[in-house]
Amino acid sequence: MTDAELEAAEQEFLYSPEKGNVVFCSALDNWGFTLDSMCPKIAKQFGMNAKALKKFMWGKYYYISSSKKIVKEPPREDSNEMFV
């Protein structure tokens, strides 16, 4: 198996919220969600495209409410990432 084939096989089995194979949950508080289940609700609330929003929910992205834009650089020093 080549390095490229091994890398592709590893990527196939990695857990990643963007792939929909990670669930965030609390048995104690009785709640759970995936990005697939949460993004449509948030997108509707903010007037965004759910599929596009899903790409930005995991990683270092920041939402600027005044301009309704998603950016990679924090707009302020005390800014939180979108999914915190």
mmCIF file of the N, C-alpha and C atoms, coordinates in Angstrom:
data_MODEL
# 
_entry.id   MODEL 
# 
loop_
_atom_site.group_PDB 
_atom_site.id 
_atom_site.type_symbol 
_atom_site.label_atom_id 
_atom_site.label_alt_id 
_atom_site.label_comp_id 
_atom_site.label_asym_id 
_atom_site.label_entity_id 
_atom_site.label_seq_id 
_atom_site.pdbx_PDB_ins_code 
_atom_site.Cartn_x 
_atom_site.Cartn_y 
_atom_site.Cartn_z 
_atom_site.occupancy 
_atom_site.B_iso_or_equiv 
_atom_site.pdbx_formal_charge 
_atom_site.auth_seq_id 
_atom_site.auth_comp_id 
_atom_site.auth_asym_id 
_atom_site.auth_atom_id 
_atom_site.pdbx_PDB_model_num 
ATOM 1   N N  . MET A 1 1  ? 0.856   -1.174 0.000  1.00 0.00 ? 1  MET A N  1 
ATOM 2   C CA . MET A 1 1  ? 0.000   0.000  0.000  1.00 0.00 ? 1  MET A CA 1 
ATOM 3   C C  . MET A 1 1  ? 0.904   1.241  0.000  1.00 0.00 ? 1  MET A C  1 
ATOM 4   N N  . THR A 1 2  ? 0.614   2.166  -0.888 1.00 0.00 ? 2  THR A N  1 
ATOM 5   C CA . THR A 1 2  ? 1.411   3.389  -0.972 1.00 0.00 ? 2  THR A CA 1 
ATOM 6   C C  . THR A 1 2  ? 1.029   4.350  0.149  1.00 0.00 ? 2  THR A C  1 
ATOM 7   N N  . ASP A 1 3  ? 1.869   5.343  0.347  1.00 0.00 ? 3  ASP A N  1 
ATOM 8   C CA . ASP A 1 3  ? 1.566   6.349  1.374  1.00 0.00 ? 3  ASP A CA 1 
ATOM 9   C C  . ASP A 1 3  ? 0.264   7.078  1.073  1.00 0.00 ? 3  ASP A C  1 
ATOM 10  N N  . ALA A 1 4  ? 0.024   7.378  -0.190 1.00 0.00 ? 4  ALA A N  1 
ATOM 11  C CA . ALA A 1 4  ? -1.201  8.075  -0.578 1.00 0.00 ? 4  ALA A CA 1 
ATOM 12  C C  . ALA A 1 4  ? -2.431  7.215  -0.302 1.00 0.00 ? 4  ALA A C  1 
ATOM 13  N N  . GLU A 1 5  ? -2.338  5.916  -0.585 1.00 0.00 ? 5  GLU A N  1 
ATOM 14  C CA . GLU A 1 5  ? -3.454  5.004  -0.325 1.00 0.00 ? 5  GLU A CA 1 
ATOM 15  C C  . GLU A 1 5  ? -3.700  4.853  1.173  1.00 0.00 ? 5  GLU A C  1 
ATOM 16  N N  . LEU A 1 6  ? -2.624  4.794  1.936  1.00 0.00 ? 6  LEU A N  1 
ATOM 17  C CA . LEU A 1 6  ? -2.751  4.700  3.384  1.00 0.00 ? 6  LEU A CA 1 
ATOM 18  C C  . LEU A 1 6  ? -3.390  5.964  3.961  1.00 0.00 ? 6  LEU A C  1 
ATOM 19  N N  . GLU A 1 7  ? -2.969  7.108  3.465  1.00 0.00 ? 7  GLU A N  1 
ATOM 20  C CA . GLU A 1 7  ? -3.544  8.385  3.903  1.00 0.00 ? 7  GLU A CA 1 
ATOM 21  C C  . GLU A 1 7  ? -5.035  8.439  3.578  1.00 0.00 ? 7  GLU A C  1 
ATOM 22  N N  . ALA A 1 8  ? -5.422  8.011  2.381  1.00 0.00 ? 8  ALA A N  1 
ATOM 23  C CA . ALA A 1 8  ? -6.833  8.018  1.978  1.00 0.00 ? 8  ALA A CA 1 
ATOM 24  C C  . ALA A 1 8  ? -7.652  7.086  2.873  1.00 0.00 ? 8  ALA A C  1 
ATOM 25  N N  . ALA A 1 9  ? -7.098  5.912  3.197  1.00 0.00 ? 9  ALA A N  1 
ATOM 26  C CA . ALA A 1 9  ? -7.799  4.964  4.063  1.00 0.00 ? 9  ALA A CA 1 
ATOM 27  C C  . ALA A 1 9  ? -7.968  5.540  5.470  1.00 0.00 ? 9  ALA A C  1 
ATOM 28  N N  . GLU A 1 10 ? -6.938  6.196  5.977  1.00 0.00 ? 10 GLU A N  1 
ATOM 29  C CA . GLU A 1 10 ? -7.040  6.811  7.299  1.00 0.00 ? 10 GLU A CA 1 
ATOM 30  C C  . GLU A 1 10 ? -8.091  7.910  7.322  1.00 0.00 ? 10 GLU A C  1 
ATOM 31  N N  . GLN A 1 11 ? -8.117  8.733  6.282  1.00 0.00 ? 11 GLN A N  1 
ATOM 32  C CA . GLN A 1 11 ? -9.103  9.820  6.218  1.00 0.00 ? 11 GLN A CA 1 
ATOM 33  C C  . GLN A 1 11 ? -10.529 9.290  6.210  1.00 0.00 ? 11 GLN A C  1 
ATOM 34  N N  . GLU A 1 12 ? -10.724 8.129  5.600  1.00 0.00 ? 12 GLU A N  1 
ATOM 35  C CA . GLU A 1 12 ? -12.064 7.534  5.515  1.00 0.00 ? 12 GLU A CA 1 
ATOM 36  C C  . GLU A 1 12 ? -12.602 7.180  6.899  1.00 0.00 ? 12 GLU A C  1 
ATOM 37  N N  . PHE A 1 13 ? -11.715 6.806  7.823  1.00 0.00 ? 13 PHE A N  1 
ATOM 38  C CA . PHE A 1 13 ? -12.157 6.335  9.134  1.00 0.00 ? 13 PHE A CA 1 
ATOM 39  C C  . PHE A 1 13 ? -11.984 7.353  10.260 1.00 0.00 ? 13 PHE A C  1 
ATOM 40  N N  . LEU A 1 14 ? -11.516 8.535  9.953  1.00 0.00 ? 14 LEU A N  1 
ATOM 41  C CA . LEU A 1 14 ? -11.365 9.557  10.979 1.00 0.00 ? 14 LEU A CA 1 
ATOM 42  C C  . LEU A 1 14 ? -12.727 10.098 11.408 1.00 0.00 ? 14 LEU A C  1 
ATOM 43  N N  . TYR A 1 15 ? -12.836 10.381 12.693 1.00 0.00 ? 15 TYR A N  1 
ATOM 44  C CA . TYR A 1 15 ? -14.043 11.036 13.189 1.00 0.00 ? 15 TYR A CA 1 
ATOM 45  C C  . TYR A 1 15 ? -13.932 12.525 12.914 1.00 0.00 ? 15 TYR A C  1 
ATOM 46  N N  . SER A 1 16 ? -14.990 13.089 12.396 1.00 0.00 ? 16 SER A N  1 
ATOM 47  C CA . SER A 1 16 ? -14.981 14.506 12.060 1.00 0.00 ? 16 SER A CA 1 
ATOM 48  C C  . SER A 1 16 ? -16.412 15.036 12.076 1.00 0.00 ? 16 SER A C  1 
ATOM 49  N N  . PRO A 1 17 ? -16.664 16.117 12.814 1.00 0.00 ? 17 PRO A N  1 
ATOM 50  C CA . PRO A 1 17 ? -18.017 16.670 12.850 1.00 0.00 ? 17 PRO A CA 1 
ATOM 51  C C  . PRO A 1 17 ? -18.557 17.016 11.464 1.00 0.00 ? 17 PRO A C  1 
ATOM 52  N N  . GLU A 1 18 ? -17.679 17.456 10.555 1.00 0.00 ? 18 GLU A N  1 
ATOM 53  C CA . GLU A 1 18 ? -18.130 17.812 9.207  1.00 0.00 ? 18 GLU A CA 1 
ATOM 54  C C  . GLU A 1 18 ? -18.678 16.595 8.447  1.00 0.00 ? 18 GLU A C  1 
ATOM 55  N N  . LYS A 1 19 ? -18.174 15.412 8.778  1.00 0.00 ? 19 LYS A N  1 
ATOM 56  C CA . LYS A 1 19 ? -18.638 14.185 8.122  1.00 0.00 ? 19 LYS A CA 1 
ATOM 57  C C  . LYS A 1 19 ? -19.953 13.687 8.712  1.00 0.00 ? 19 LYS A C  1 
ATOM 58  N N  . GLY A 1 20 ? -20.349 14.243 9.850  1.00 0.00 ? 20 GLY A N  1 
ATOM 59  C CA . GLY A 1 20 ? -21.589 13.808 10.484 1.00 0.00 ? 20 GLY A CA 1 
ATOM 60  C C  . GLY A 1 20 ? -21.431 12.558 11.334 1.00 0.00 ? 20 GLY A C  1 
ATOM 61  N N  . ASN A 1 21 ? -20.182 12.166 11.630 1.00 0.00 ? 21 ASN A N  1 
ATOM 62  C CA . ASN A 1 21 ? -19.986 10.960 12.424 1.00 0.00 ? 21 ASN A CA 1 
ATOM 63  C C  . ASN A 1 21 ? -19.574 11.269 13.871 1.00 0.00 ? 21 ASN A C  1 
ATOM 64  N N  . VAL A 1 22 ? -19.853 12.502 14.324 1.00 0.00 ? 22 VAL A N  1 
ATOM 65  C CA . VAL A 1 22 ? -19.594 12.905 15.702 1.00 0.00 ? 22 VAL A CA 1 
ATOM 66  C C  . VAL A 1 22 ? -20.890 13.470 16.273 1.00 0.00 ? 22 VAL A C  1 
ATOM 67  N N  . VAL A 1 23 ? -21.222 13.033 17.470 1.00 0.00 ? 23 VAL A N  1 
ATOM 68  C CA . VAL A 1 23 ? -22.408 13.530 18.167 1.00 0.00 ? 23 VAL A CA 1 
ATOM 69  C C  . VAL A 1 23 ? -21.945 14.237 19.437 1.00 0.00 ? 23 VAL A C  1 
ATOM 70  N N  . PHE A 1 24 ? -22.468 15.406 19.672 1.00 0.00 ? 24 PHE A N  1 
ATOM 71  C CA . PHE A 1 24 ? -22.222 16.141 20.906 1.00 0.00 ? 24 PHE A CA 1 
ATOM 72  C C  . PHE A 1 24 ? -23.430 15.860 21.790 1.00 0.00 ? 24 PHE A C  1 
ATOM 73  N N  . CYS A 1 25 ? -23.195 15.373 23.018 1.00 0.00 ? 25 CYS A N  1 
ATOM 74  C CA . CYS A 1 25 ? -24.345 15.015 23.836 1.00 0.00 ? 25 CYS A CA 1 
ATOM 75  C C  . CYS A 1 25 ? -24.021 15.061 25.325 1.00 0.00 ? 25 CYS A C  1 
ATOM 76  N N  . SER A 1 26 ? -25.087 15.049 26.096 1.00 0.00 ? 26 SER A N  1 
ATOM 77  C CA . SER A 1 26 ? -24.996 14.962 27.543 1.00 0.00 ? 26 SER A CA 1 
ATOM 78  C C  . SER A 1 26 ? -26.109 14.045 28.024 1.00 0.00 ? 26 SER A C  1 
ATOM 79  N N  . ALA A 1 27 ? -25.728 12.895 28.544 1.00 0.00 ? 27 ALA A N  1 
ATOM 80  C CA . ALA A 1 27 ? -26.719 11.975 29.099 1.00 0.00 ? 27 ALA A CA 1 
ATOM 81  C C  . ALA A 1 27 ? -27.324 12.558 30.374 1.00 0.00 ? 27 ALA A C  1 
ATOM 82  N N  . LEU A 1 28 ? -26.516 13.261 31.132 1.00 0.00 ? 28 LEU A N  1 
ATOM 83  C CA . LEU A 1 28 ? -26.987 13.862 32.377 1.00 0.00 ? 28 LEU A CA 1 
ATOM 84  C C  . LEU A 1 28 ? -28.079 14.901 32.129 1.00 0.00 ? 28 LEU A C  1 
ATOM 85  N N  . ASP A 1 29 ? -27.880 15.742 31.120 1.00 0.00 ? 29 ASP A N  1 
ATOM 86  C CA . ASP A 1 29 ? -28.840 16.807 30.828 1.00 0.00 ? 29 ASP A CA 1 
ATOM 87  C C  . ASP A 1 29 ? -29.838 16.453 29.727 1.00 0.00 ? 29 ASP A C  1 
ATOM 88  N N  . ASN A 1 30 ? -29.712 15.257 29.162 1.00 0.00 ? 30 ASN A N  1 
ATOM 89  C CA . ASN A 1 30 ? -30.657 14.731 28.184 1.00 0.00 ? 30 ASN A CA 1 
ATOM 90  C C  . ASN A 1 30 ? -30.731 15.562 26.903 1.00 0.00 ? 30 ASN A C  1 
ATOM 91  N N  . TRP A 1 31 ? -29.579 15.806 26.276 1.00 0.00 ? 31 TRP A N  1 
ATOM 92  C CA . TRP A 1 31 ? -29.566 16.492 24.993 1.00 0.00 ? 31 TRP A CA 1 
ATOM 93  C C  . TRP A 1 31 ? -28.463 15.916 24.120 1.00 0.00 ? 31 TRP A C  1 
ATOM 94  N N  . GLY A 1 32 ? -28.602 16.089 22.824 1.00 0.00 ? 32 GLY A N  1 
ATOM 95  C CA . GLY A 1 32 ? -27.583 15.651 21.877 1.00 0.00 ? 32 GLY A CA 1 
ATOM 96  C C  . GLY A 1 32 ? -27.856 16.229 20.504 1.00 0.00 ? 32 GLY A C  1 
ATOM 97  N N  . PHE A 1 33 ? -26.799 16.410 19.725 1.00 0.00 ? 33 PHE A N  1 
ATOM 98  C CA . PHE A 1 33 ? -26.954 16.924 18.365 1.00 0.00 ? 33 PHE A CA 1 
ATOM 99  C C  . PHE A 1 33 ? -25.722 16.614 17.535 1.00 0.00 ? 33 PHE A C  1 
ATOM 100 N N  . THR A 1 34 ? -25.898 16.667 16.225 1.00 0.00 ? 34 THR A N  1 
ATOM 101 C CA . THR A 1 34 ? -24.812 16.624 15.262 1.00 0.00 ? 34 THR A CA 1 
ATOM 102 C C  . THR A 1 34 ? -24.825 17.957 14.534 1.00 0.00 ? 34 THR A C  1 
ATOM 103 N N  . LEU A 1 35 ? -23.791 18.243 13.777 1.00 0.00 ? 35 LEU A N  1 
ATOM 104 C CA . LEU A 1 35 ? -23.813 19.473 12.984 1.00 0.00 ? 35 LEU A CA 1 
ATOM 105 C C  . LEU A 1 35 ? -24.947 19.426 11.965 1.00 0.00 ? 35 LEU A C  1 
ATOM 106 N N  . ASP A 1 36 ? -25.241 18.220 11.444 1.00 0.00 ? 36 ASP A N  1 
ATOM 107 C CA . ASP A 1 36 ? -26.338 18.084 10.473 1.00 0.00 ? 36 ASP A CA 1 
ATOM 108 C C  . ASP A 1 36 ? -27.689 18.434 11.088 1.00 0.00 ? 36 ASP A C  1 
ATOM 109 N N  . SER A 1 37 ? -27.877 18.140 12.364 1.00 0.00 ? 37 SER A N  1 
ATOM 110 C CA . SER A 1 37 ? -29.167 18.442 12.990 1.00 0.00 ? 37 SER A CA 1 
ATOM 111 C C  . SER A 1 37 ? -29.234 19.873 13.517 1.00 0.00 ? 37 SER A C  1 
ATOM 112 N N  . MET A 1 38 ? -28.089 20.450 13.850 1.00 0.00 ? 38 MET A N  1 
ATOM 113 C CA . MET A 1 38 ? -28.079 21.784 14.437 1.00 0.00 ? 38 MET A CA 1 
ATOM 114 C C  . MET A 1 38 ? -28.011 22.905 13.386 1.00 0.00 ? 38 MET A C  1 
ATOM 115 N N  . CYS A 1 39 ? -27.275 22.710 12.323 1.00 0.00 ? 39 CYS A N  1 
ATOM 116 C CA . CYS A 1 39 ? -27.057 23.786 11.341 1.00 0.00 ? 39 CYS A CA 1 
ATOM 117 C C  . CYS A 1 39 ? -28.337 24.313 10.686 1.00 0.00 ? 39 CYS A C  1 
ATOM 118 N N  . PRO A 1 40 ? -29.294 23.475 10.303 1.00 0.00 ? 40 PRO A N  1 
ATOM 119 C CA . PRO A 1 40 ? -30.515 24.038 9.710  1.00 0.00 ? 40 PRO A CA 1 
ATOM 120 C C  . PRO A 1 40 ? -31.256 24.987 10.645 1.00 0.00 ? 40 PRO A C  1 
ATOM 121 N N  . LYS A 1 41 ? -31.273 24.684 11.937 1.00 0.00 ? 41 LYS A N  1 
ATOM 122 C CA . LYS A 1 41 ? -31.954 25.549 12.910 1.00 0.00 ? 41 LYS A CA 1 
ATOM 123 C C  . LYS A 1 41 ? -31.236 26.888 13.042 1.00 0.00 ? 41 LYS A C  1 
ATOM 124 N N  . ILE A 1 42 ? -29.931 26.841 13.138 1.00 0.00 ? 42 ILE A N  1 
ATOM 125 C CA . ILE A 1 42 ? -29.154 28.075 13.271 1.00 0.00 ? 42 ILE A CA 1 
ATOM 126 C C  . ILE A 1 42 ? -29.218 28.883 11.973 1.00 0.00 ? 42 ILE A C  1 
ATOM 127 N N  . ALA A 1 43 ? -29.113 28.196 10.848 1.00 0.00 ? 43 ALA A N  1 
ATOM 128 C CA . ALA A 1 43 ? -29.148 28.874 9.547  1.00 0.00 ? 43 ALA A CA 1 
ATOM 129 C C  . ALA A 1 43 ? -30.470 29.604 9.355  1.00 0.00 ? 43 ALA A C  1 
ATOM 130 N N  . LYS A 1 44 ? -31.556 28.975 9.740  1.00 0.00 ? 44 LYS A N  1 
ATOM 131 C CA . LYS A 1 44 ? -32.872 29.611 9.614  1.00 0.00 ? 44 LYS A CA 1 
ATOM 132 C C  . LYS A 1 44 ? -32.945 30.857 10.493 1.00 0.00 ? 44 LYS A C  1 
ATOM 133 N N  . GLN A 1 45 ? -32.436 30.754 11.698 1.00 0.00 ? 45 GLN A N  1 
ATOM 134 C CA . GLN A 1 45 ? -32.467 31.868 12.639 1.00 0.00 ? 45 GLN A CA 1 
ATOM 135 C C  . GLN A 1 45 ? -31.666 33.068 12.123 1.00 0.00 ? 45 GLN A C  1 
ATOM 136 N N  . PHE A 1 46 ? -30.539 32.803 11.468 1.00 0.00 ? 46 PHE A N  1 
ATOM 137 C CA . PHE A 1 46 ? -29.675 33.879 10.994 1.00 0.00 ? 46 PHE A CA 1 
ATOM 138 C C  . PHE A 1 46 ? -29.814 34.175 9.500  1.00 0.00 ? 46 PHE A C  1 
ATOM 139 N N  . GLY A 1 47 ? -30.731 33.489 8.822  1.00 0.00 ? 47 GLY A N  1 
ATOM 140 C CA . GLY A 1 47 ? -30.944 33.718 7.397  1.00 0.00 ? 47 GLY A CA 1 
ATOM 141 C C  . GLY A 1 47 ? -29.762 33.281 6.551  1.00 0.00 ? 47 GLY A C  1 
ATOM 142 N N  . MET A 1 48 ? -29.200 32.110 6.849  1.00 0.00 ? 48 MET A N  1 
ATOM 143 C CA . MET A 1 48 ? -28.036 31.594 6.134  1.00 0.00 ? 48 MET A CA 1 
ATOM 144 C C  . MET A 1 48 ? -28.381 30.287 5.440  1.00 0.00 ? 48 MET A C  1 
ATOM 145 N N  . ASN A 1 49 ? -27.477 29.840 4.596  1.00 0.00 ? 49 ASN A N  1 
ATOM 146 C CA . ASN A 1 49 ? -27.581 28.546 3.939  1.00 0.00 ? 49 ASN A CA 1 
ATOM 147 C C  . ASN A 1 49 ? -27.019 27.496 4.903  1.00 0.00 ? 49 ASN A C  1 
ATOM 148 N N  . ALA A 1 50 ? -27.798 26.458 5.216  1.00 0.00 ? 50 ALA A N  1 
ATOM 149 C CA . ALA A 1 50 ? -27.389 25.455 6.202  1.00 0.00 ? 50 ALA A CA 1 
ATOM 150 C C  . ALA A 1 50 ? -26.153 24.679 5.762  1.00 0.00 ? 50 ALA A C  1 
ATOM 151 N N  . LYS A 1 51 ? -26.068 24.317 4.484  1.00 0.00 ? 51 LYS A N  1 
ATOM 152 C CA . LYS A 1 51 ? -24.899 23.567 4.004  1.00 0.00 ? 51 LYS A CA 1 
ATOM 153 C C  . LYS A 1 51 ? -23.632 24.405 4.081  1.00 0.00 ? 51 LYS A C  1 
ATOM 154 N N  . ALA A 1 52 ? -23.746 25.669 3.743  1.00 0.00 ? 52 ALA A N  1 
ATOM 155 C CA . ALA A 1 52 ? -22.588 26.561 3.819  1.00 0.00 ? 52 ALA A CA 1 
ATOM 156 C C  . ALA A 1 52 ? -22.190 26.775 5.278  1.00 0.00 ? 52 ALA A C  1 
ATOM 157 N N  . LEU A 1 53 ? -23.174 26.943 6.151  1.00 0.00 ? 53 LEU A N  1 
ATOM 158 C CA . LEU A 1 53 ? -22.897 27.161 7.564  1.00 0.00 ? 53 LEU A CA 1 
ATOM 159 C C  . LEU A 1 53 ? -22.158 25.970 8.168  1.00 0.00 ? 53 LEU A C  1 
ATOM 160 N N  . LYS A 1 54 ? -22.536 24.768 7.769  1.00 0.00 ? 54 LYS A N  1 
ATOM 161 C CA . LYS A 1 54 ? -21.904 23.555 8.298  1.00 0.00 ? 54 LYS A CA 1 
ATOM 162 C C  . LYS A 1 54 ? -20.396 23.567 8.063  1.00 0.00 ? 54 LYS A C  1 
ATOM 163 N N  . LYS A 1 55 ? -19.956 24.099 6.955  1.00 0.00 ? 55 LYS A N  1 
ATOM 164 C CA . LYS A 1 55 ? -18.521 24.153 6.642  1.00 0.00 ? 55 LYS A CA 1 
ATOM 165 C C  . LYS A 1 55 ? -17.766 25.053 7.616  1.00 0.00 ? 55 LYS A C  1 
ATOM 166 N N  . PHE A 1 56 ? -18.452 26.033 8.168  1.00 0.00 ? 56 PHE A N  1 
ATOM 167 C CA . PHE A 1 56 ? -17.794 27.002 9.037  1.00 0.00 ? 56 PHE A CA 1 
ATOM 168 C C  . PHE A 1 56 ? -18.011 26.753 10.526 1.00 0.00 ? 56 PHE A C  1 
ATOM 169 N N  . MET A 1 57 ? -18.819 25.768 10.882 1.00 0.00 ? 57 MET A N  1 
ATOM 170 C CA . MET A 1 57 ? -19.118 25.532 12.293 1.00 0.00 ? 57 MET A CA 1 
ATOM 171 C C  . MET A 1 57 ? -17.966 24.859 13.028 1.00 0.00 ? 57 MET A C  1 
ATOM 172 N N  . TRP A 1 58 ? -17.113 24.144 12.331 1.00 0.00 ? 58 TRP A N  1 
ATOM 173 C CA . TRP A 1 58 ? -16.029 23.443 12.979 1.00 0.00 ? 58 TRP A CA 1 
ATOM 174 C C  . TRP A 1 58 ? -14.713 24.005 12.464 1.00 0.00 ? 58 TRP A C  1 
ATOM 175 N N  . GLY A 1 59 ? -13.976 24.588 13.331 1.00 0.00 ? 59 GLY A N  1 
ATOM 176 C CA . GLY A 1 59 ? -12.705 25.203 12.967 1.00 0.00 ? 59 GLY A CA 1 
ATOM 177 C C  . GLY A 1 59 ? -12.645 26.615 13.511 1.00 0.00 ? 59 GLY A C  1 
ATOM 178 N N  . LYS A 1 60 ? -11.627 27.310 13.139 1.00 0.00 ? 60 LYS A N  1 
ATOM 179 C CA . LYS A 1 60 ? -11.415 28.669 13.658 1.00 0.00 ? 60 LYS A CA 1 
ATOM 180 C C  . LYS A 1 60 ? -12.067 29.693 12.733 1.00 0.00 ? 60 LYS A C  1 
ATOM 181 N N  . TYR A 1 61 ? -13.366 29.856 12.915 1.00 0.00 ? 61 TYR A N  1 
ATOM 182 C CA . TYR A 1 61 ? -14.143 30.832 12.158 1.00 0.00 ? 61 TYR A CA 1 
ATOM 183 C C  . TYR A 1 61 ? -14.898 31.711 13.153 1.00 0.00 ? 61 TYR A C  1 
ATOM 184 N N  . TYR A 1 62 ? -15.135 32.931 12.747 1.00 0.00 ? 62 TYR A N  1 
ATOM 185 C CA . TYR A 1 62 ? -15.773 33.914 13.629 1.00 0.00 ? 62 TYR A CA 1 
ATOM 186 C C  . TYR A 1 62 ? -16.925 34.581 12.885 1.00 0.00 ? 62 TYR A C  1 
ATOM 187 N N  . TYR A 1 63 ? -17.998 34.850 13.595 1.00 0.00 ? 63 TYR A N  1 
ATOM 188 C CA . TYR A 1 63 ? -19.181 35.488 13.011 1.00 0.00 ? 63 TYR A CA 1 
ATOM 189 C C  . TYR A 1 63 ? -19.242 36.939 13.476 1.00 0.00 ? 63 TYR A C  1 
ATOM 190 N N  . ILE A 1 64 ? -19.361 37.844 12.504 1.00 0.00 ? 64 ILE A N  1 
ATOM 191 C CA . ILE A 1 64 ? -19.512 39.265 12.814 1.00 0.00 ? 64 ILE A CA 1 
ATOM 192 C C  . ILE A 1 64 ? -20.983 39.602 12.621 1.00 0.00 ? 64 ILE A C  1 
ATOM 193 N N  . SER A 1 65 ? -21.684 39.809 13.706 1.00 0.00 ? 65 SER A N  1 
ATOM 194 C CA . SER A 1 65 ? -23.141 40.008 13.641 1.00 0.00 ? 65 SER A CA 1 
ATOM 195 C C  . SER A 1 65 ? -23.529 41.299 12.942 1.00 0.00 ? 65 SER A C  1 
ATOM 196 N N  . SER A 1 66 ? -22.728 42.347 13.078 1.00 0.00 ? 66 SER A N  1 
ATOM 197 C CA . SER A 1 66 ? -23.092 43.633 12.464 1.00 0.00 ? 66 SER A CA 1 
ATOM 198 C C  . SER A 1 66 ? -23.109 43.558 10.943 1.00 0.00 ? 66 SER A C  1 
ATOM 199 N N  . SER A 1 67 ? -22.191 42.788 10.363 1.00 0.00 ? 67 SER A N  1 
ATOM 200 C CA . SER A 1 67 ? -22.139 42.670 8.900  1.00 0.00 ? 67 SER A CA 1 
ATOM 201 C C  . SER A 1 67 ? -22.649 41.317 8.406  1.00 0.00 ? 67 SER A C  1 
ATOM 202 N N  . LYS A 1 68 ? -22.994 40.422 9.360  1.00 0.00 ? 68 LYS A N  1 
ATOM 203 C CA . LYS A 1 68 ? -23.471 39.075 9.046  1.00 0.00 ? 68 LYS A CA 1 
ATOM 204 C C  . LYS A 1 68 ? -22.485 38.323 8.153  1.00 0.00 ? 68 LYS A C  1 
ATOM 205 N N  . LYS A 1 69 ? -21.209 38.399 8.513  1.00 0.00 ? 69 LYS A N  1 
ATOM 206 C CA . LYS A 1 69 ? -20.155 37.729 7.759  1.00 0.00 ? 69 LYS A CA 1 
ATOM 207 C C  . LYS A 1 69 ? -19.419 36.744 8.663  1.00 0.00 ? 69 LYS A C  1 
ATOM 208 N N  . ILE A 1 70 ? -18.898 35.702 8.024  1.00 0.00 ? 70 ILE A N  1 
ATOM 209 C CA . ILE A 1 70 ? -18.055 34.731 8.695  1.00 0.00 ? 70 ILE A CA 1 
ATOM 210 C C  . ILE A 1 70 ? -16.635 34.971 8.212  1.00 0.00 ? 70 ILE A C  1 
ATOM 211 N N  . VAL A 1 71 ? -15.705 35.100 9.159  1.00 0.00 ? 71 VAL A N  1 
ATOM 212 C CA . VAL A 1 71 ? -14.317 35.403 8.815  1.00 0.00 ? 71 VAL A CA 1 
ATOM 213 C C  . VAL A 1 71 ? -13.374 34.430 9.527  1.00 0.00 ? 71 VAL A C  1 
ATOM 214 N N  . LYS A 1 72 ? -12.143 34.333 9.010  1.00 0.00 ? 72 LYS A N  1 
ATOM 215 C CA . LYS A 1 72 ? -11.138 33.447 9.604  1.00 0.00 ? 72 LYS A CA 1 
ATOM 216 C C  . LYS A 1 72 ? -10.356 34.114 10.727 1.00 0.00 ? 72 LYS A C  1 
ATOM 217 N N  . GLU A 1 73 ? -10.196 35.401 10.660 1.00 0.00 ? 73 GLU A N  1 
ATOM 218 C CA . GLU A 1 73 ? -9.437  36.126 11.675 1.00 0.00 ? 73 GLU A CA 1 
ATOM 219 C C  . GLU A 1 73 ? -10.393 36.708 12.716 1.00 0.00 ? 73 GLU A C  1 
ATOM 220 N N  . PRO A 1 74 ? -10.055 36.602 13.998 1.00 0.00 ? 74 PRO A N  1 
ATOM 221 C CA . PRO A 1 74 ? -10.948 37.171 15.022 1.00 0.00 ? 74 PRO A CA 1 
ATOM 222 C C  . PRO A 1 74 ? -11.062 38.682 14.867 1.00 0.00 ? 74 PRO A C  1 
ATOM 223 N N  . PRO A 1 75 ? -12.279 39.205 14.844 1.00 0.00 ? 75 PRO A N  1 
ATOM 224 C CA . PRO A 1 75 ? -12.458 40.650 14.670 1.00 0.00 ? 75 PRO A CA 1 
ATOM 225 C C  . PRO A 1 75 ? -11.966 41.456 15.874 1.00 0.00 ? 75 PRO A C  1 
ATOM 226 N N  . ARG A 1 76 ? -11.964 40.828 17.053 1.00 0.00 ? 76 ARG A N  1 
ATOM 227 C CA . ARG A 1 76 ? -11.459 41.469 18.265 1.00 0.00 ? 76 ARG A CA 1 
ATOM 228 C C  . ARG A 1 76 ? -10.628 40.440 19.034 1.00 0.00 ? 76 ARG A C  1 
ATOM 229 N N  . GLU A 1 77 ? -9.835  40.910 19.953 1.00 0.00 ? 77 GLU A N  1 
ATOM 230 C CA . GLU A 1 77 ? -8.999  39.996 20.739 1.00 0.00 ? 77 GLU A CA 1 
ATOM 231 C C  . GLU A 1 77 ? -9.823  39.043 21.604 1.00 0.00 ? 77 GLU A C  1 
ATOM 232 N N  . ASP A 1 78 ? -10.992 39.488 22.058 1.00 0.00 ? 78 ASP A N  1 
ATOM 233 C CA . ASP A 1 78 ? -11.826 38.663 22.935 1.00 0.00 ? 78 ASP A CA 1 
ATOM 234 C C  . ASP A 1 78 ? -12.899 37.886 22.182 1.00 0.00 ? 78 ASP A C  1 
ATOM 235 N N  . SER A 1 79 ? -12.808 37.778 20.860 1.00 0.00 ? 79 SER A N  1 
ATOM 236 C CA . SER A 1 79 ? -13.809 37.056 20.059 1.00 0.00 ? 79 SER A CA 1 
ATOM 237 C C  . SER A 1 79 ? -13.725 35.559 20.300 1.00 0.00 ? 79 SER A C  1 
ATOM 238 N N  . ASN A 1 80 ? -14.888 34.920 20.324 1.00 0.00 ? 80 ASN A N  1 
ATOM 239 C CA . ASN A 1 80 ? -14.977 33.461 20.436 1.00 0.00 ? 80 ASN A CA 1 
ATOM 240 C C  . ASN A 1 80 ? -15.201 32.858 19.070 1.00 0.00 ? 80 ASN A C  1 
ATOM 241 N N  . GLU A 1 81 ? -14.716 31.649 18.882 1.00 0.00 ? 81 GLU A N  1 
ATOM 242 C CA . GLU A 1 81 ? -14.975 30.933 17.637 1.00 0.00 ? 81 GLU A CA 1 
ATOM 243 C C  . GLU A 1 81 ? -16.474 30.650 17.538 1.00 0.00 ? 81 GLU A C  1 
ATOM 244 N N  . MET A 1 82 ? -16.960 30.399 16.319 1.00 0.00 ? 82 MET A N  1 
ATOM 245 C CA . MET A 1 82 ? -18.396 30.216 16.114 1.00 0.00 ? 82 MET A CA 1 
ATOM 246 C C  . MET A 1 82 ? -18.949 29.076 16.956 1.00 0.00 ? 82 MET A C  1 
ATOM 247 N N  . PHE A 1 83 ? -18.260 27.960 16.972 1.00 0.00 ? 83 PHE A N  1 
ATOM 248 C CA . PHE A 1 83 ? -18.767 26.798 17.705 1.00 0.00 ? 83 PHE A CA 1 
ATOM 249 C C  . PHE A 1 83 ? -17.927 26.652 18.973 1.00 0.00 ? 83 PHE A C  1 
ATOM 250 N N  . VAL A 1 84 ? -18.412 27.225 20.041 1.00 0.00 ? 84 VAL A N  1 
ATOM 251 C CA . VAL A 1 84 ? -17.696 27.165 21.325 1.00 0.00 ? 84 VAL A CA 1 
ATOM 252 C C  . VAL A 1 84 ? -18.656 26.596 22.367 1.00 0.00 ? 84 VAL A C  1 
# 
